[in-house]
Amino acid sequence: MSLVELGTAMPAHNGQLTTPPTPSSTDDLTLSRERTKNPVNDFLDRTHPRGGVPGWKACFGARYESHLVAVIVLSRPSSRHLDDGSCVEISRFARRDDRPANTGSWLIARARNWARLEGYDEVITYAGVAGNTGQLYQAAGFECDDITTADGGGWSTHGPDRDQWADYQRRRYRYEFGEQVVRIG
């Protein structure tokens, strides 16, 4: 399937669809702090089963020649029991299918560093929608600490033609920073 069929092709100035350039490795990527929601939500609408987000604490992009290759969105925890200021949640991670190997781990590591520097004790995220089992989070050092069966009766789009999904295993992954060792000299 081509990028045009996947919806990742971008309109050019003349109205024609163009395929964004493809990086060959994570060494070609540039980290960007995304501050504008519209381009990020457009990317999420094309690449994530749940689409865009209304807001975030931080959003980072992996870019190649100014084109988004992947994004990670960090938000307040969706669980009110975890929303005590010590935890931040990866609410969206999305990437183009033609991204380089290890783009996810590369971007998650940088988001984790931001969370640690901001004073958070842990980062959590959930996996399960659209066949996502969380292998990416395990590869990035997260541990699965909860598995529940989620009701698939929710929706992933707005309006009368809402898409629904089957019940799925929802997994919560956690990365705890623990004690930081400070070395002087």
N, C-alpha and C positions, 0 to 999 in steps of 0.2 A: 504494500500500500504506500502511495507517495505522500509527501508532506502536504500536498494540495488536498488529497482525499482525507487526511487526518485533521485538516483545518489549521495546520500550522503555517501555511503559506501566508505571506503578508502582502497587502496591497501596495503597489509601487505608486509613485507620484502620478503616473499616467493612467492609473486605474487597473493595470494588469497585475495579476498575481505573480509574486516572485518567491522563490524558495530561498530561505535564509542560508548563509554559508554554514558548513559543518566543521566543527573543530575536530582535530585528530586525537587530542589527549587533554587531560585536565591542565596540563602546563599551558595550553592555549587559552584557558578561561581567565576571566577577570571577575573578582568579587565586587558587587555593587550593593550599596545600601539603597533599597528601593523606597522612595518617599511618595510616589504618586500611585494612587490606587487603580486608576483606569487601565493603564497598560498591563499591570499585574493581573487585574481581574479579567481582562481580555485573554491573557495567556492562560489563566486558570480555567476559564470557560472552555478553551480549546483542548486542554490537556488533563484536567482533573474531573473525576466523575461527579463531584459535588460543586464544581464551579468556583466562582469568586467568593470573597469574604467581605463583610461590611467594615471591618477595621482590624487593626493589629497593634501590637507593641513594637514589633520590628519585622521587617521583611528584607531578605537578601536575595540577590539574583546572581546566577552564574551567567556571564555574558561572553559572547564571542563576536568580535567586530561590531559591537554595540547591540547585537541581537540577543534576546533572552534565550538561554538554553535550558535553564531550570530555575525554580524559585522555591524558597522556604519561607513560610509565614509563621511567626511566633505571636501567640495571643495569650490572654488570660485563660486559665484553665476552665474548661467547659463544666467541670464538676465544682459546684459551689463549696464542697468540703475541702477541696484542694486550693481554693482561691484565697490564700492567706498572705500573699505577697512573696512567698518563698519559692514559688513554682511558676514556670512558664510552660506553655503547651505549644508543640508544633501542630498547628491547626491545618496546615496544607503543605504538602510537598508535591511538586509536579515537575516533569521534565519532558523535553522533546524525545521522541523515539530515537533520533539520530545523535543523541548526546554521546560523549566519550565514556568509556568504561570508568567506573568509580566516581562519576560526577555527583551522585547522591551522597556518598561518604565524604567527599571533598566539601560539599556545601553544608552538610550537617555538622562537620567538625568546626567550621567557621561560625555557625550559628551557636553551637555549644560554647565556644570561646566568648562570644558576645554575652551570652547568658551568665557565664561565670564572672566576667568583668563587671556586669551590672549588679552582681550580688545575689543572684538566685542560687538556691541550694540544689535544685534539680530541674530537669527538663522531662516532660512526659509527652507521649503521643499515642494515638490509637491507630490500629490497623484492622482491616477486615473487609472493607467495602471494595467491590469489584475485583475480588480475588487477591487483594493485597494481604499477604500473611505477615509482613513485617520483617522479611529477611534483610532489607536495607538497614533497619534500625538495629538488628542484631549485629550486622557487620560493622556498624558505627559504635558498638560498645554498649548499647542499651540492653536491659534485661526485661523479659516479659514477666510481669508480676500479677497479671489478672487476665482471665479469659472468661467471657460471658457469651451467651447467645443473644444477639441483638435482634429485635423485631424489625423485619424488613418492610413493615407497613409504612415507613416514613417516605419522604419524597426527596428527589434530588433536583427538581426544577419547580418553578412557580407556575401558577395558572391551572386551567382546567385539564391540561394534558400532562399532568405530573408523571414523571417516570418513577417507578417503584422497583425495588430489588428484593430478592428472596432473603429469608432469615440468614444470618451469617455469624461466624465466630468473631467476636470483637475482642481484640487483644490490646491490653494497655502495656506500653513499654516505658521504662523509666531509666534515666541516667542521673545518678547522684554524684555531686562533685566531691563530697567528703572533705576531709581536712586538706588544706593546701600547704605544701612544704615550701617555705621561703628560704632561699639560700642567699647568704650575703658573702661576697668576696670570692 
